[in-house]
Amino acid sequence: MVENRITGNIIDDFDKDTLSNGVEYVIGTNPKIKTASSNFPKSSLSFSDPDGDGKKLRYVVFSYKRSKIALDDAKVSVIVEWRGTNKDNWKSVSSVKGHIVKTSKNKYLGNVDLVSVYIPRTITKSGNFFTRLRVVSKQ
């Protein structure tokens, strides 16, 4: 049995560590044991050229760990979302023109990848916005 298999509702947080069972499934941690903050998805600022076109731009880089079991699970969708204010609706980053996804395969033990999503800061006037990792069950 794999320790991070989801039981119960995908949005539950059995161990009360602020990560839903679905997110713990994706990042490869056990939803019954509190997860160290070093495993949490993270956002950072970057002035970089992630696509190698010679043009540096301002990005928010949203990074998260992704387990092989979650990658191979056709019943689970992993969506990086953003919103400009805490009153706006969440929107998928995949609809943002100029976003770039880079994956470092097997970056961590246990076939866990590091996924970095580069989101252009031009999606809001101020360049500031919120990000989150949403996990959806297709069952």
VOLUM-235514 format. One record per atom (N, C-alpha, C): residue number from 1; atom name; x, y, z. Coordinates in steps of 0.05 Angstrom, whole numbers, plus 5000, padded with zeros to 4 digits. Layout:
BEGIN
<node NUM,"CA",<X,Y,Z>>;
...
This chain:
BEGIN
<node 1,"N",<5017,4976,5000>>;
<node 1,"CA",<5000,5000,5000>>;
<node 1,"C",<5018,5025,5000>>;
<node 2,"N",<5011,5044,4984>>;
<node 2,"CA",<5025,5069,4983>>;
<node 2,"C",<5015,5088,5005>>;
<node 3,"N",<5033,5100,5020>>;
<node 3,"CA",<5025,5116,5043>>;
<node 3,"C",<5008,5140,5036>>;
<node 4,"N",<5012,5151,5012>>;
<node 4,"CA",<4998,5176,5006>>;
<node 4,"C",<4972,5172,4990>>;
<node 5,"N",<4961,5148,4990>>;
<node 5,"CA",<4936,5143,4977>>;
<node 5,"C",<4914,5159,4992>>;
<node 6,"N",<4896,5171,4977>>;
<node 6,"CA",<4875,5187,4989>>;
<node 6,"C",<4852,5169,4998>>;
<node 7,"N",<4844,5174,5023>>;
<node 7,"CA",<4819,5161,5032>>;
<node 7,"C",<4802,5184,5042>>;
<node 8,"N",<4776,5181,5040>>;
<node 8,"CA",<4758,5203,5048>>;
<node 8,"C",<4757,5224,5025>>;
<node 9,"N",<4751,5248,5032>>;
<node 9,"CA",<4747,5270,5013>>;
<node 9,"C",<4773,5283,5006>>;
<node 10,"N",<4777,5289,4980>>;
<node 10,"CA",<4802,5300,4970>>;
<node 10,"C",<4808,5327,4983>>;
<node 11,"N",<4787,5341,4992>>;
<node 11,"CA",<4791,5368,5005>>;
<node 11,"C",<4795,5367,5035>>;
<node 12,"N",<4792,5343,5047>>;
<node 12,"CA",<4796,5340,5076>>;
<node 12,"C",<4825,5345,5083>>;
<node 13,"N",<4830,5351,5108>>;
<node 13,"CA",<4857,5355,5118>>;
<node 13,"C",<4859,5340,5145>>;
<node 14,"N",<4862,5314,5143>>;
<node 14,"CA",<4862,5297,5167>>;
<node 14,"C",<4882,5305,5188>>;
<node 15,"N",<4906,5313,5180>>;
<node 15,"CA",<4927,5319,5200>>;
<node 15,"C",<4928,5348,5207>>;
<node 16,"N",<4910,5365,5196>>;
<node 16,"CA",<4908,5393,5204>>;
<node 16,"C",<4934,5409,5199>>;
<node 17,"N",<4948,5403,5176>>;
<node 17,"CA",<4973,5417,5170>>;
<node 17,"C",<4968,5439,5149>>;
<node 18,"N",<4944,5445,5142>>;
<node 18,"CA",<4935,5464,5122>>;
<node 18,"C",<4937,5454,5093>>;
<node 19,"N",<4947,5430,5089>>;
<node 19,"CA",<4948,5418,5062>>;
<node 19,"C",<4925,5398,5059>>;
<node 20,"N",<4909,5401,5039>>;
<node 20,"CA",<4887,5381,5035>>;
<node 20,"C",<4899,5354,5028>>;
<node 21,"N",<4883,5333,5032>>;
<node 21,"CA",<4892,5306,5025>>;
<node 21,"C",<4900,5305,4996>>;
<node 22,"N",<4885,5319,4978>>;
<node 22,"CA",<4892,5319,4950>>;
<node 22,"C",<4919,5330,4944>>;
<node 23,"N",<4926,5353,4957>>;
<node 23,"CA",<4952,5365,4953>>;
<node 23,"C",<4974,5346,4964>>;
<node 24,"N",<4969,5334,4987>>;
<node 24,"CA",<4989,5315,4998>>;
<node 24,"C",<4993,5291,4979>>;
<node 25,"N",<4972,5282,4966>>;
<node 25,"CA",<4974,5261,4947>>;
<node 25,"C",<4993,5269,4924>>;
<node 26,"N",<4989,5293,4914>>;
<node 26,"CA",<5005,5303,4892>>;
<node 26,"C",<5034,5307,4900>>;
<node 27,"N",<5039,5319,4923>>;
<node 27,"CA",<5067,5324,4931>>;
<node 27,"C",<5081,5300,4942>>;
<node 28,"N",<5066,5278,4947>>;
<node 28,"CA",<5078,5253,4956>>;
<node 28,"C",<5082,5250,4986>>;
<node 29,"N",<5066,5265,5001>>;
<node 29,"CA",<5068,5262,5030>>;
<node 29,"C",<5044,5247,5041>>;
<node 30,"N",<5045,5240,5067>>;
<node 30,"CA",<5025,5224,5079>>;
<node 30,"C",<5004,5242,5092>>;
<node 31,"N",<4978,5240,5083>>;
<node 31,"CA",<4957,5258,5094>>;
<node 31,"C",<4950,5253,5123>>;
<node 32,"N",<4962,5232,5135>>;
<node 32,"CA",<4956,5225,5163>>;
<node 32,"C",<4978,5235,5181>>;
<node 33,"N",<4999,5247,5170>>;
<node 33,"CA",<5022,5257,5186>>;
<node 33,"C",<5027,5286,5177>>;
<node 34,"N",<5030,5304,5197>>;
<node 34,"CA",<5035,5332,5190>>;
<node 34,"C",<5059,5335,5172>>;
<node 35,"N",<5056,5350,5151>>;
<node 35,"CA",<5076,5354,5130>>;
<node 35,"C",<5094,5378,5137>>;
<node 36,"N",<5120,5374,5135>>;
<node 36,"CA",<5139,5395,5140>>;
<node 36,"C",<5135,5417,5119>>;
<node 37,"N",<5139,5442,5127>>;
<node 37,"CA",<5134,5465,5109>>;
<node 37,"C",<5153,5464,5085>>;
<node 38,"N",<5175,5450,5087>>;
<node 38,"CA",<5194,5448,5064>>;
<node 38,"C",<5181,5434,5040>>;
<node 39,"N",<5159,5420,5045>>;
<node 39,"CA",<5145,5405,5024>>;
<node 39,"C",<5122,5422,5012>>;
<node 40,"N",<5115,5444,5025>>;
<node 40,"CA",<5092,5460,5015>>;
<node 40,"C",<5098,5473,4988>>;
<node 41,"N",<5078,5476,4971>>;
<node 41,"CA",<5082,5492,4947>>;
<node 41,"C",<5091,5520,4954>>;
<node 42,"N",<5108,5532,4937>>;
<node 42,"CA",<5119,5558,4943>>;
<node 42,"C",<5117,5578,4919>>;
<node 43,"N",<5116,5603,4926>>;
<node 43,"CA",<5117,5624,4905>>;
<node 43,"C",<5141,5641,4910>>;
<node 44,"N",<5154,5650,4889>>;
<node 44,"CA",<5177,5668,4891>>;
<node 44,"C",<5177,5687,4867>>;
<node 45,"N",<5192,5708,4870>>;
<node 45,"CA",<5195,5728,4848>>;
<node 45,"C",<5220,5722,4832>>;
<node 46,"N",<5218,5727,4806>>;
<node 46,"CA",<5241,5721,4789>>;
<node 46,"C",<5242,5741,4766>>;
<node 47,"N",<5266,5750,4759>>;
<node 47,"CA",<5270,5765,4735>>;
<node 47,"C",<5288,5747,4719>>;
<node 48,"N",<5277,5733,4699>>;
<node 48,"CA",<5292,5712,4686>>;
<node 48,"C",<5282,5707,4658>>;
<node 49,"N",<5295,5688,4645>>;
<node 49,"CA",<5290,5679,4617>>;
<node 49,"C",<5285,5649,4617>>;
<node 50,"N",<5263,5639,4628>>;
<node 50,"CA",<5259,5610,4631>>;
<node 50,"C",<5256,5596,4604>>;
<node 51,"N",<5247,5610,4583>>;
<node 51,"CA",<5244,5596,4557>>;
<node 51,"C",<5268,5599,4539>>;
<node 52,"N",<5289,5613,4548>>;
<node 52,"CA",<5314,5615,4533>>;
<node 52,"C",<5312,5632,4508>>;
<node 53,"N",<5293,5650,4507>>;
<node 53,"CA",<5290,5666,4482>>;
<node 53,"C",<5307,5692,4483>>;
<node 54,"N",<5323,5695,4504>>;
<node 54,"CA",<5341,5719,4506>>;
<node 54,"C",<5328,5743,4519>>;
<node 55,"N",<5302,5740,4527>>;
<node 55,"CA",<5288,5763,4539>>;
<node 55,"C",<5281,5756,4568>>;
<node 56,"N",<5292,5772,4586>>;
<node 56,"CA",<5285,5769,4614>>;
<node 56,"C",<5259,5784,4620>>;
<node 57,"N",<5242,5771,4636>>;
<node 57,"CA",<5216,5783,4644>>;
<node 57,"C",<5212,5778,4674>>;
<node 58,"N",<5193,5793,4685>>;
<node 58,"CA",<5186,5790,4713>>;
<node 58,"C",<5165,5768,4716>>;
<node 59,"N",<5171,5749,4733>>;
<node 59,"CA",<5152,5726,4737>>;
<node 59,"C",<5147,5722,4767>>;
<node 60,"N",<5125,5710,4773>>;
<node 60,"CA",<5121,5696,4798>>;
<node 60,"C",<5125,5667,4791>>;
<node 61,"N",<5142,5654,4806>>;
<node 61,"CA",<5148,5625,4801>>;
<node 61,"C",<5134,5609,4823>>;
<node 62,"N",<5114,5594,4814>>;
<node 62,"CA",<5099,5576,4833>>;
<node 62,"C",<5111,5548,4830>>;
<node 63,"N",<5123,5538,4851>>;
<node 63,"CA",<5136,5512,4850>>;
<node 63,"C",<5123,5492,4869>>;
<node 64,"N",<5121,5467,4860>>;
<node 64,"CA",<5110,5446,4877>>;
<node 64,"C",<5122,5420,4869>>;
<node 65,"N",<5122,5402,4889>>;
<node 65,"CA",<5131,5374,4884>>;
<node 65,"C",<5108,5358,4872>>;
<node 66,"N",<5115,5339,4854>>;
<node 66,"CA",<5095,5322,4842>>;
<node 66,"C",<5105,5293,4842>>;
<node 67,"N",<5090,5277,4856>>;
<node 67,"CA",<5097,5248,4857>>;
<node 67,"C",<5091,5234,4831>>;
<node 68,"N",<5105,5213,4825>>;
<node 68,"CA",<5100,5198,4801>>;
<node 68,"C",<5073,5185,4802>>;
<node 69,"N",<5064,5176,4825>>;
<node 69,"CA",<5038,5164,4827>>;
<node 69,"C",<5016,5184,4820>>;
<node 70,"N",<5019,5209,4828>>;
<node 70,"CA",<4999,5229,4821>>;
<node 70,"C",<5000,5236,4791>>;
<node 71,"N",<5025,5238,4780>>;
<node 71,"CA",<5028,5244,4752>>;
<node 71,"C",<5015,5223,4735>>;
<node 72,"N",<5017,5197,4743>>;
<node 72,"CA",<5006,5175,4727>>;
<node 72,"C",<4976,5170,4732>>;
<node 73,"N",<4964,5184,4751>>;
<node 73,"CA",<4936,5180,4759>>;
<node 73,"C",<4917,5195,4741>>;
<node 74,"N",<4904,5182,4723>>;
<node 74,"CA",<4885,5195,4704>>;
<node 74,"C",<4860,5206,4718>>;
<node 75,"N",<4856,5198,4742>>;
<node 75,"CA",<4832,5207,4757>>;
<node 75,"C",<4836,5233,4772>>;
<node 76,"N",<4861,5244,4771>>;
<node 76,"CA",<4867,5268,4786>>;
<node 76,"C",<4878,5290,4767>>;
<node 77,"N",<4867,5314,4770>>;
<node 77,"CA",<4877,5337,4756>>;
<node 77,"C",<4891,5356,4776>>;
<node 78,"N",<4914,5366,4768>>;
<node 78,"CA",<4929,5385,4784>>;
<node 78,"C",<4928,5412,4769>>;
<node 79,"N",<4918,5432,4782>>;
<node 79,"CA",<4914,5458,4769>>;
<node 79,"C",<4928,5480,4786>>;
<node 80,"N",<4945,5496,4774>>;
<node 80,"CA",<4956,5519,4787>>;
<node 80,"C",<4938,5542,4780>>;
<node 81,"N",<4928,5556,4801>>;
<node 81,"CA",<4909,5578,4797>>;
<node 81,"C",<4920,5604,4808>>;
<node 82,"N",<4908,5626,4799>>;
<node 82,"CA",<4916,5653,4808>>;
<node 82,"C",<4891,5670,4810>>;
<node 83,"N",<4893,5691,4827>>;
<node 83,"CA",<4873,5713,4828>>;
<node 83,"C",<4887,5738,4837>>;
<node 84,"N",<4876,5761,4828>>;
<node 84,"CA",<4888,5787,4833>>;
<node 84,"C",<4884,5796,4862>>;
<node 85,"N",<4860,5792,4873>>;
<node 85,"CA",<4854,5799,4901>>;
<node 85,"C",<4840,5776,4914>>;
<node 86,"N",<4837,5778,4940>>;
<node 86,"CA",<4823,5757,4954>>;
<node 86,"C",<4793,5756,4949>>;
<node 87,"N",<4783,5775,4933>>;
<node 87,"CA",<4754,5776,4926>>;
<node 87,"C",<4750,5766,4898>>;
<node 88,"N",<4771,5764,4881>>;
<node 88,"CA",<4768,5754,4854>>;
<node 88,"C",<4764,5724,4853>>;
<node 89,"N",<4754,5714,4831>>;
<node 89,"CA",<4751,5685,4827>>;
<node 89,"C",<4778,5674,4819>>;
<node 90,"N",<4783,5649,4827>>;
<node 90,"CA",<4808,5635,4819>>;
<node 90,"C",<4806,5628,4789>>;
<node 91,"N",<4829,5631,4775>>;
<node 91,"CA",<4831,5625,4747>>;
<node 91,"C",<4855,5607,4742>>;
<node 92,"N",<4853,5590,4722>>;
<node 92,"CA",<4875,5572,4716>>;
<node 92,"C",<4898,5587,4703>>;
<node 93,"N",<4922,5582,4712>>;
<node 93,"CA",<4946,5594,4701>>;
<node 93,"C",<4949,5585,4672>>;
<node 94,"N",<4939,5561,4665>>;
<node 94,"CA",<4943,5551,4638>>;
<node 94,"C",<4930,5569,4617>>;
<node 95,"N",<4912,5587,4625>>;
<node 95,"CA",<4899,5605,4606>>;
<node 95,"C",<4915,5632,4604>>;
<node 96,"N",<4936,5635,4619>>;
<node 96,"CA",<4952,5659,4619>>;
<node 96,"C",<4972,5658,4596>>;
<node 97,"N",<4971,5678,4578>>;
<node 97,"CA",<4990,5679,4556>>;
<node 97,"C",<5018,5684,4567>>;
<node 98,"N",<5037,5668,4558>>;
<node 98,"CA",<5065,5672,4566>>;
<node 98,"C",<5073,5656,4591>>;
<node 99,"N",<5055,5640,4602>>;
<node 99,"CA",<5064,5623,4625>>;
<node 99,"C",<5082,5601,4615>>;
<node 100,"N",<5100,5592,4631>>;
<node 100,"CA",<5119,5571,4624>>;
<node 100,"C",<5121,5551,4646>>;
<node 101,"N",<5119,5525,4639>>;
<node 101,"CA",<5121,5504,4659>>;
<node 101,"C",<5147,5489,4654>>;
<node 102,"N",<5163,5487,4675>>;
<node 102,"CA",<5189,5472,4673>>;
<node 102,"C",<5188,5450,4695>>;
<node 103,"N",<5196,5426,4687>>;
<node 103,"CA",<5196,5403,4705>>;
<node 103,"C",<5224,5392,4708>>;
<node 104,"N",<5232,5389,4733>>;
<node 104,"CA",<5258,5376,4739>>;
<node 104,"C",<5251,5348,4748>>;
<node 105,"N",<5255,5328,4730>>;
<node 105,"CA",<5247,5300,4736>>;
<node 105,"C",<5264,5289,4758>>;
<node 106,"N",<5251,5273,4775>>;
<node 106,"CA",<5264,5259,4797>>;
<node 106,"C",<5282,5276,4814>>;
<node 107,"N",<5274,5301,4819>>;
<node 107,"CA",<5290,5320,4835>>;
<node 107,"C",<5293,5310,4864>>;
<node 108,"N",<5272,5296,4873>>;
<node 108,"CA",<5272,5287,4901>>;
<node 108,"C",<5270,5256,4902>>;
<node 109,"N",<5277,5245,4925>>;
<node 109,"CA",<5275,5216,4928>>;
<node 109,"C",<5247,5206,4923>>;
<node 110,"N",<5244,5181,4914>>;
<node 110,"CA",<5218,5169,4910>>;
<node 110,"C",<5204,5177,4884>>;
<node 111,"N",<5220,5184,4863>>;
<node 111,"CA",<5208,5192,4837>>;
<node 111,"C",<5190,5217,4840>>;
<node 112,"N",<5199,5236,4855>>;
<node 112,"CA",<5184,5261,4859>>;
<node 112,"C",<5197,5283,4842>>;
<node 113,"N",<5181,5295,4825>>;
<node 113,"CA",<5190,5317,4807>>;
<node 113,"C",<5187,5344,4821>>;
<node 114,"N",<5201,5364,4811>>;
<node 114,"CA",<5197,5392,4819>>;
<node 114,"C",<5184,5406,4795>>;
<node 115,"N",<5160,5416,4798>>;
<node 115,"CA",<5147,5430,4776>>;
<node 115,"C",<5147,5460,4783>>;
<node 116,"N",<5158,5476,4764>>;
<node 116,"CA",<5159,5505,4768>>;
<node 116,"C",<5143,5519,4746>>;
<node 117,"N",<5123,5534,4754>>;
<node 117,"CA",<5106,5548,4735>>;
<node 117,"C",<5113,5578,4736>>;
<node 118,"N",<5122,5588,4714>>;
<node 118,"CA",<5130,5616,4712>>;
<node 118,"C",<5106,5632,4702>>;
<node 119,"N",<5096,5650,4718>>;
<node 119,"CA",<5072,5666,4712>>;
<node 119,"C",<5080,5695,4708>>;
<node 120,"N",<5076,5706,4684>>;
<node 120,"CA",<5084,5734,4679>>;
<node 120,"C",<5069,5753,4699>>;
<node 121,"N",<5084,5770,4710>>;
<node 121,"CA",<5072,5789,4730>>;
<node 121,"C",<5055,5810,4717>>;
<node 122,"N",<5055,5811,4690>>;
<node 122,"CA",<5039,5830,4676>>;
<node 122,"C",<5009,5823,4676>>;
<node 123,"N",<5001,5800,4688>>;
<node 123,"CA",<4973,5793,4688>>;
<node 123,"C",<4956,5811,4706>>;
<node 124,"N",<4969,5827,4723>>;
<node 124,"CA",<4956,5847,4739>>;
<node 124,"C",<4971,5874,4736>>;
<node 125,"N",<4957,5896,4740>>;
<node 125,"CA",<4971,5922,4738>>;
<node 125,"C",<4993,5925,4758>>;
<node 126,"N",<4989,5915,4782>>;
<node 126,"CA",<5010,5918,4803>>;
<node 126,"C",<5031,5897,4801>>;
<node 127,"N",<5026,5875,4787>>;
<node 127,"CA",<5044,5853,4786>>;
<node 127,"C",<5042,5834,4809>>;
<node 128,"N",<5023,5840,4827>>;
<node 128,"CA",<5018,5823,4851>>;
<node 128,"C",<4993,5806,4847>>;
<node 129,"N",<4994,5782,4857>>;
<node 129,"CA",<4970,5764,4856>>;
<node 129,"C",<4975,5740,4874>>;
<node 130,"N",<4954,5725,4879>>;
<node 130,"CA",<4955,5702,4896>>;
<node 130,"C",<4957,5677,4878>>;
<node 131,"N",<4969,5656,4888>>;
<node 131,"CA",<4971,5631,4873>>;
<node 131,"C",<4963,5608,4892>>;
<node 132,"N",<4954,5586,4880>>;
<node 132,"CA",<4948,5562,4896>>;
<node 132,"C",<4949,5537,4878>>;
<node 133,"N",<4952,5514,4891>>;
<node 133,"CA",<4952,5489,4877>>;
<node 133,"C",<4925,5476,4883>>;
<node 134,"N",<4910,5470,4863>>;
<node 134,"CA",<4883,5458,4866>>;
<node 134,"C",<4884,5429,4854>>;
<node 135,"N",<4874,5410,4869>>;
<node 135,"CA",<4873,5383,4861>>;
<node 135,"C",<4844,5375,4858>>;
<node 136,"N",<4837,5364,4835>>;
<node 136,"CA",<4809,5356,4829>>;
<node 136,"C",<4808,5327,4822>>;
<node 137,"N",<4789,5313,4835>>;
<node 137,"CA",<4784,5285,4829>>;
<node 137,"C",<4765,5283,4805>>;
<node 138,"N",<4771,5267,4785>>;
<node 138,"CA",<4754,5264,4762>>;
<node 138,"C",<4735,5240,4765>>;
<node 139,"N",<4731,5230,4789>>;
<node 139,"CA",<4714,5207,4793>>;
<node 139,"C",<4685,5214,4791>>;
